[in-house]
């Protein structure tokens, strides 16, 4: 029997912005009514929970959980920012963090860097017992937009004016979110839903909360990135993941047209189930990719350690340098010497050995201030992180 979903739809409110009258959409508070058809989703939900359990469990067999969290956080930050049109690559980000000039505009790299800072702030607060709340969301937004292009867009504050999605002006926009005077009420209702664990399993709640946040669009800028951050924070707060190892933005970036179409479908038809199916498929896919990546990196590190061990007397210094390159895959001699408390000539000799083995290569082409890249390591992590053309910006 066909279920009438019209009661899930929000209301329309006429508002004037930029001299035009537009029809803004005000979503109904979560959870949806009629309720989500959980029976339809059970197969996917079971697979997604199993995949997340396997992903979370891989931290127990990793030689360095810190290393994998460090790099996975950066991959998720990069992918989420790329959905918004940022052109930075993983190498650009690592160069920036190494106080070197990236190969793309500085603003692009700063956007990824502030995303990392916002995520780490949110995760630290949650680990300390602070709830996922509007206050924390505003704190993260303040960090997200503290530098670069968004610094003039009221960081840390819900918007005080109307915004819109798509189009060149409000009148031809794809979607107009609620008027600014209703944002506090809409977000207050979303906060209540985030705290109500009785409604649905956490993955379904995360899927629902993400769309609701994007529909409210509470900030002038940074909504997409912060909305995707909410997914990670909710999964970590609920202890589904002990570490932020899921880079779901890879799925959303790869299928970005379907992603945006489904967000709009919820607003136009109330079809939450189609969106949740897509979301759960993404969790399954990216969790399995995360597991595969961790295993491939483990195998690479072990293979390279075996090769370095064959250097004989030079192997102890080279092995220590190899460990350092795992934590910072692009690095120069001074930084490596500082990290390992070793002389620069010793580091230079170890790098030469690792170059001969094909483990690292020089990336600047300079005579001075040379930087070396752990090539195969970054090739594995780089998969799926090619920047989108500007025309495909989210």
N, C-alpha and C positions, 0 to 999 in steps of 0.2 A: 504494500500500500504506500502510495506517495505521501510523504510527510510535508505539511505546509510549513515552510521555513520563514514566511513573511514576518512572523512575530519576533524573529531574531534581528530584524533590521532596525537600524537607528532612525532618528528623526532628522528632519531638515530644518535649518534655520537660515532665514535670509539675513545677510549682513552686507555691509558696504565696506569695500577696501579698495584702495588705489582709485577711487572715484567710480567704481563699478559695483553694482548689486550682484551678489553671487549667493548660491545656495550651498551653505556649509553643512557637513554631515556630522551628526552627534551620535556616537555609538551607544548602544545600550550597555549597561554594566554587565560584566561577566559574573557567573557563567551563563552561557546561552540558554534560551528557552525557545522551542523544546530542547531537552538535553542532548548533548553529543551522543551519537550512536556508537557507543564503546564496543558493542559486539562486532560491528563492522571493522573495527580497528585492532581487535585483539591479536590477530596473527602478526601484524606488523609490530604491535607494541611489545609482544613477547620477544621477537627477533631483536628489536632495538635495545631492550633491557639486557638481553644476553650479550649483545655486542658491546654495550657499555661496560658490563661486568668484566668482559675479557680485556677491554682496553684499560680499565682501572687496575686490573690484576697484573698487567704487564709491568707496572712500576715495582712490583716485588722481585722481579728477576733482572731489572736493569742494573748495570754497573754503576750508573749515576742518574738517579731520578732528577736531581737538580739540573743536569745537563739537558735532559729531554724536555723538562718543563720550560726551561729557558728558551729553547728553540721552538717548541710548539706554540708557546705564547706569541712569539714573534711571527710565526707563520699565520696564525689566526688573525693577528693585528693587521698584517700585510694584506691578507685576502679580504677582510672586511673593509679596509680602506680602499682597496682596488675596486670593489663594487661601486663605490662612490666616485670613481674616476681617477684616483691617485695613481701616478705612474711609477712609483717607487718599486724597486725590486728588493729581494732579501739582501743582496750584496750592497745595494745603496744604503739600506738601513744599518748594516754592520759597519760600513765605512763611516757613516755618521756617528755611530756609537763609539767608533775608534778615533773620533775627532779628525776625520779626514773628509775631504770634499766629495760628496756623492756625484753621480753622473746625471742626476735629474734635478729639477728645481728644489731648493731647500724646503719650501713649504710642503711639498709632497712627502718628504721624508719626515718632517716634523709632525705631520698628521699621524703617521704610523707610530712614531715615538710617543706622542701624547696618548694614543690609544693604549699602548702598553702600560704607561704610567697610570692611566685611569683603571685599567683592568687590575693591575697589581694593588692599587689602593682599595678597590672594592673587595678583592679577595682577602686582603689583610684585615679589613674591617670585619668581614664575615667570620674569618677564622678567630677573631677576637671576641665573637659573640654579638656583634652589632647586626641588627636585622636588615634584610633587603627592604629598603624603605624609600620614600620620596626624598628624605634628607640625604641618604647615601647616593641616590640617583643624581641629585643636584651636585653633590660633592664630586662625583665622577665626571659630570658634564663640565664643571669648572676646570678640571684638570685637562679634559679632552680638548677644550677650546682655548687653553691659556696662551697659546702662541699660534702664529701662522694666520691663515685666511679667516679662521672663525673667531679671532680674538675680539672682534668688535660686535659679535652676535650675542651679547648678554650671557656670557659664560656663567653657569650655575643658577640661572634664573629661568623659570617658565616664561614663555613669550608674552609680550604685552601688546602684540598686534597680530593681525591675520596673516597666515602663510598659505601656501598652496603647493601642490605637487604636479609636475609636468606643465607644459605650456609656457608661454612667454609672459602671461599676465593672468590675473584671477579669472577673467572672463573666458579664457580658453584652456583653463587648467584641466588636467585629467581628474584631479580630486582636490577638494577643499576641506581641510580638517575643521574641527569645531572652532567657533569664535574664541578668542583669547580669554574672554570673561568666564568661559565654561571649563577651561583647562584644569583649574584646581579641583573642581568637582569630579571631572572625568578621571583625573589621576588619583584622587582620593579613593574612588571606587576600585581602581585597579590595584592600589596598595592593599586594600582589604582582601581582594581576591588572591593576591600573592601570599597572604598570610593564612588563607583558609585551605588547609590540607585535606579537608573532608570531601572536596568536590570531585577531583579526578586524580589519577596517577600523575606524578610529577612531569613526565614527558608531555602529556596532553596539556597540563597547566602551562608549561613553558611555551608550547606552540600557541595556545590561546593568548597568553600574555604578550608574546612578541607582536602578533597582529594588532592587538588592542593598543599597544604602545605606538606602533607605526601609524595607526589610524588617528589617534589623538594628536600625534606629532607635536609634543608639548614645547619643544625648543625651536628657536629660529634656525639652528644649524646643528648637525651632529646626530639627528634622530636615528638614521639608519644604523650608524656604528653603535650608538648606545643601546638601541633596540636589540641588536645581535649580542651585545655584551650581557644583557639581562639573561639570555639563555644560559650562558656559561655560569653566571653568578648563581642562578637558581639551582642548577644541577650540582654545583659545589656546596651551596647552603644546605641542600637536601641530602648531601653525602652520597649522591649517585656517583659522583666522581670525587676522589680525594685530591686530585690535581687537575688543572685545566688542560687536559690533553686532547680535547675534541676540537678540531678546526672545522666546524660546521659551515663556515663561510665558503669553503671550497665547493660544497654542493650548491650553495646559493649563488655563487659566482658562475659556476659551470652552467647552471640552469636558470640564469637570472631573469630571462623573459617569462618563464613559467612561474618563477618566484613572484614577480610583480603582478602577473596576471591573476594568480591565486589570492594575493592580498586584496586585489580589487574585487574579485569574485565574492569574497566574504562580505564586502561592503554592499555589493549590488544584489546578491541573492541569498545571503545568509548561509552559504554552503561552507561550514567550518570543516566538515569531514574531508573534503577534497584537499584542503590545505594541510590538515593534520596527517593525512596519508603521505603527502609530499615531504612533510617535515620528518616523519618517522623514517621514510626511505633515506633521507639525508643523514639522519643519525646512524642508521645501519651502515650506509656506504662509507661515511667518513670515519666511523669508529674502526671499521675493518681496514681502511687505508692507514689509519694511525698505528694499528697493530703491525701491519705489514712494514710500514716505515721504520718502526722501532726495531724490528727484527733484522731488517736490511742494514740498518746502521750498526747494530751490534755485530753483525757478520763482517761488515767493512772494518770496524775498529779492530776486531780480532785478527782479520787477515793482514792488516797493516802492521799490527804489533809483531806478528810472526816475521814479517819481512824486515822490520827494524831490528829485531833480535839477532838477525844474521849479520849485522854490522860489526859484531864483536865488541871491542873495547869502546867503540863510539855509541853503542846501543843505549846505555843508561841515560845519557843526556838527551838523546833523540827520543827515547820513550817518554821522558818527562815533558818534552816539547810537544809530543803527540797528544798527551793528555791536555795540555794547555790549548792546543788547536781545537780540541773537541768542545771546549767551553767558549772559544772565540775563534770561529773558522776563518776570519780574515785578521791578520795581525802582522805588525812590523817587528823588527829586532828589538828596539828599545822597550816596547810594551812586553814582549816575551821575556826579556831579561829582568824587567821589573817584577813580573808575575812569579818568575821562578827564582828570583834572587840569585841570578847567575850572570857572569860577565857577558857583554855583548859579543866578543870574539867566539866564545863557546856556543852561544845561540846561533851565530852566523854559520859556524861549522856544521851544527846539527841541521840547520835549514838546508845547507848544501847537500847533505846526505839525503834528506827527505825529498829534495828536488830530483836528485839522481834516481830515486826510487819511484818518482812520478806521483808522490803523495801530495805535495804542495807545488804551487807554481806562482811566480811573481805576476802581479796584475797591473802595476802602474806604468811599467816601461821606463821608469825614472832611474837615474843613477843614485839619487839620494832619496831618503824617506820611502824606501821600497816597502810594499806590502805583499804578503804571501797568503794565498787562498788554499784551503783544504778542499781540493777540487771535487772529488767524488762525493764527499760529505754534503757539500752545498748542492751538487747536482741532484741528489736524492731529495733534499729538502725543498729545492726549487720547483719540483714537479707541481704543475697547476698554478704557479704564481706569476705567469706571464701577465704584464699589465694589459688591461683592456684598452682598445682604441678610445680616444676622447669621445667619439660619437656614441659609444655604448655606455656612457656614464649612467649610474643609477640615479 
